[in-house]
Amino acid sequence: MGGAVSAGEDNDELIDNLKEAQYIRTELVEQAFRAIDRADYYLEEFKENAYKDLAWKHGNIHLSAPCIYSEVMEALDLQPGLSFLNLGSGTGYLSSMVGLILGPFGVNHGVELHSDVIEYAKQKLDFFIRTSDSFDKFDFCEPSFVTGNCLEISPDCSQYDRVYCGAGVQKEHEEYMKNLLKVGGILVMPLEEKLTKITRTGPSAWETKKILAVSFAPLIQPCHSESGKSRLVQLPPVAVRSLQDLARIAIRGTIKKIIHQEAVSKNGNGLKNTPRFKRRRVRRRRMETIVFLDKEVFASRISNPSDDNSCEDLEEERREEEEKTPPETKPDPPVNFLRQKVLSLPLPDPLKYYLLYYREK
C-alpha cells in the first residue's frame, strides 16, 4: 500500500510531497511528521527506501506507507491531554508522533503482538529521547508498550479518547473495538478494506466515515492456552506524575516562553522556521506523438517551433536561470536554545542534567 506521492530526498521533502497531495492538512500533524525522521525507524540496510511512499516489512517489523500514517493522524484529530491507544503499535513511529501532540499530560499506550518488535520500538524511542532536538522543542507524552494480542484486552481496562488499529479488522470485531472508546472519542481502523473513522457520539450512538481504500494484513486471532483460557492483556496504568517531574515540566515550559519572548524581541515576529536546503532538480521530457491518418498509424516525433535548436535553447535557458537565481547555501545547523539556557543556569550539574532528561548533546 502506498505510492500515492513522489519519493523525497529527505524527510522534509517527503512531508512537502504529502502536503502538496493533501494527505497532510493541518499544522500540528505537519510539525509532528517533520520532528521525527522516518528513516530512524528503518534498519540501516533499508534506509534508502525510507522516504518513498511505500510500506516496509522485515520479519515482524512493519511500517505503513507515509500517506496512510498521514490520513490516520489527520483523522484522529489529536489534541493535548488526550488518551491514545495504538493497537499493533509496531516500531513506535506513529506513537511517538502522537506523543508530540498529546503533551506531558496525555496518555500514550501501545499493544504489540511480537515481543521482538516491542524491544525494537523501545530502542527507537530511547534513541529519539537521547539524541533528537525535537524532544526539546515539544512537550512529549512518552509511549508505553505492552506485549499481547489486542483482541484480548482485559474487559476492565480504561476507555480511551483516541484509538488506532494498524491491522485489518474483521466485521465481527467491530463492536469490540468501539467499546474501547470513551463517549466523544474517535476510532480509526481498516474495516472491510476501507480506512474507517468512527466517532462515539453517545453511549450507544456512532458516526462512521470511510476515508480511503486500503489493504492491511488482518488481525491475528488469539491463541488460547492449554487450559482453554485466553491470556488477558493488562494495559499500563495511567501514571501519576511526581511533584519533581511536574516541577521539571514547569521549569522547561517557563524557559521555552523566555526563549520565545527573546526571539519576538529580536525578530519582531517570533521564531522563524529555518529554511530547508533543497537540491534543484531539472526534468526534461521527450514528447512523442502518434498521428492517425486514414486508419493508418504513424508514430513519430512531431517538432514544434519550440523544438528548433532545442538543445541550444535549453542550455541557454539554464544559464539565464542560474544567473537570475542566487546561489543556494546550506543553513547553519539548528541551535538547541533550551539546552543552552538550562546549561547556563546557576544550578548544580546533576540538576541541570535532570532538567535535560539526561540527554546527549
Buried (B, 14 or more C-beta within 10 A) or exposed (E): BBEBBBBBEBBBBBBBBBBEBEBBEEEBBBBBBBBBBBBBBBEEEBBEEBBBBBBBEEEBBBBBBBBBBBBBBBBBBBEEEBBBBBBBBBBBBBBBBBBBBBBBEBBBBBBBBBEEBBEBBBEBBEEBBEEBBBBBBBBBBBBBBBBBBBBBBEEEBBBBBBBBBBBBBEEEBBEBBBEBBBEEBBBBBBBEEBBBBBBBEEEEEEEEEEBBEBEBEEBEEBEEEEEEEBEBBEBBEEEEEEEEEEEBBEBBEEBBEEBEEEBEEEEEEEBEEEEEEEEEEEEEEEEEEEEEEEEEEEEEEEEEEEEEEEEEEEEEEEEEEEEEEEEEEEEEEEEBBBBEBBBEEEBEEEEBBBBBBEBEE
